[in-house]
């Protein structure tokens, strides 16, 4: 029984050390982005926002990611636009129900790697009033004092309970598939001036 208590105490101390060793990183304003893209029966489409707010709790060992407990990103849905096509922006914001759901939230936690495959993290995307669980493949790199996390996942309009948008009386029909790309530049909260 005494041995069991010692083992549990040791495990508890290791867990406490791991939590305390994590550092908070915040997104650099205006440098990251979220992209939603897909195809229609006539062309490809893309919507983008670079107005990301949020942070991450992680442990870096030099340039190597050792532990990532969570990432949270909030995006004002009205900033997700197509800069070249205002009509597409209006159609997309109508489809994504931005008036009723003004915030898109990306939340991810933990990561795993199997052999030489890309890193993966489980996440959740709240968009158009619905939460959808996703698995994001991602990479990390260091540039100066910034940790870049680049993640992507695939989902469907129908996963969010949405009909793929159409335009011009149904002549243009978007496919159900959506690709999500997130690029996050993160800097230690203690380094932000």
N, C-alpha and C positions, 0 to 999 in steps of 0.2 A: 504494500500500500504506500509506503514511504517513497519507493522508487517511482511509482505512478505519479505521485505528487511532484516529484522533482522533474519528471519528464514534462508534465503539464505546465509547470512553472517556467521551464526553459522555453517551451513552445510559445507561451504567452509573452515572454520577454523578447523573443525573436520577432513576433508579430508586432509588438509595440515599437521596437527599434525600426522595423520596416516602415511602419506608418509615419513615425517621426522623421525618418530619413528622406521622405518624399518632399519635394519642393514644389511650390506653386509657380506655374508659368502662365503668362497672360498673352493674349493675341495682340500682335502689333497692329495698331489702327491702320486701315486702308491698304494693308499689304497682302492679306489673304483673300480667298474667294470661295464661293460655292457656285457650281455649275450644274444645271439640269439640262440634259440634252436627249435627243431622240430623233426619230424619223417620221416622215409622213409619206403618203403615196406620191408626193411630188418632190420632196427635198428633205434635207436634214434641218433641225432646228436647235437653238441653244438659248438658254436664259442664264443670266449671271448676276451675282451680287458680290461686291467687295466690301460690304458694310457688316463685317462680322465682329461680334463681341463675345468674349468668353475666356475660359482658362482651362488649364490641365494640371493634374497632380501626377508627377512622375519623378523617376530617379534616372539621372544620366551618369554614366561612368566615362568621362571624357566625351567622345563622340558617339558612344554606344548607349542605346536605350536599354536600361536594365529592368525597369518596372514602370508600368503605366496603369494607375488605378482608375482614372477617369478623365474624360474630355467633355466639356460642355460648350456649345456654340449657339448663340441666339442671333437670328437674322430678321430684320424688319422685312416682312413679306413684300411690301410695296417697293423695295429696292431690287427685287429679282426681276430683271428686265432684259429685253433684247434691244441693245442700243441702236441698231440699224432699222428696226421695224416697230414703230409705235403701235401699229394695229395688232401685231403679235403679242406685244406686252399687255395690251388691254385684254386680249383674248385669254392669255395665260393667267393673268390676275383674276379674271372672272372664273376660270376653271378651278384655280387654287383657292377660291373663296376667301380672298385676302381681306375683304371688308369685315367678314365675321371672324376671321382667324388671322390677325395682323402679325403674328409671330411664327416663324419656323424655328424649331429647336432640334439640334443634333446633339445626342448624348451617346457617348461610347465609354466602355469600361473594360479594363484588362486587355491583354493581348496574348496570342499564342503563335507558335511557329512549329510546323511539322517538317522535319528534315530541312531541305533547302528551299521549301516553298515560301512565298511572300508572308510577311507578318499579317495576322488577322486580328481584328477586334470586333467584339459584339457591340452593336449599337442600336439606337432607336432614333427614328426621324419622326418628329411631330410636324405635320403639314396638312393643311386643309381640314383641320379639326380632328385628325386621326393619327394615332401612334402606330408605326409599323416597325417591327424588329428586322434588323438587317445585319449582315456580316460584311464588314469593310476590309478589303485588302489594303495594306498601307506600307509606306516606306518612310524612313526618317533620314535626315542628313543635317549636319551642322554647317552653318555659314556665319563666320564671325561669332557673335554671341547668340545667334538665333537658331533654335531647333525648328526645322521644317518637318511637318507631318503632312504627307500627301496620301489621301485615302480615296478609294472609289468602291461603289457598290451598284448593283442593278436592282431595280424594282419595277413596279407596274402602276399605271394610273389606277387600275382596278383594285390594287392593294389598299389604296386610300379611299376606296368607294367612289372614285371619279370616273366619268366617261372620258375617253381621250378626246381632246378638242377637235372640232371641225371648223371649216371656214368656207366662205363663198358658196353658201347653200349646200354644203356637203361635198363640193368638188375637191376640197383639200381635207384629208382625214389623217390625223396623227395615229401612229401605231401605239399600242398599249405600253410598250417598253420605255423605261426612263433610266438613263445612266446618271448617277450622282457622283460628282467629283468635289472633294473638299481639299483646299490647300491652306494649311494653318502655319503661320510664322509665330513661334512662341518664344518669349524671352522671360528669364527669371523675374518674378515680381519685384525682387530686391534691386534689380538692375534698371527698372523703369524710372525715368527722370521726369 
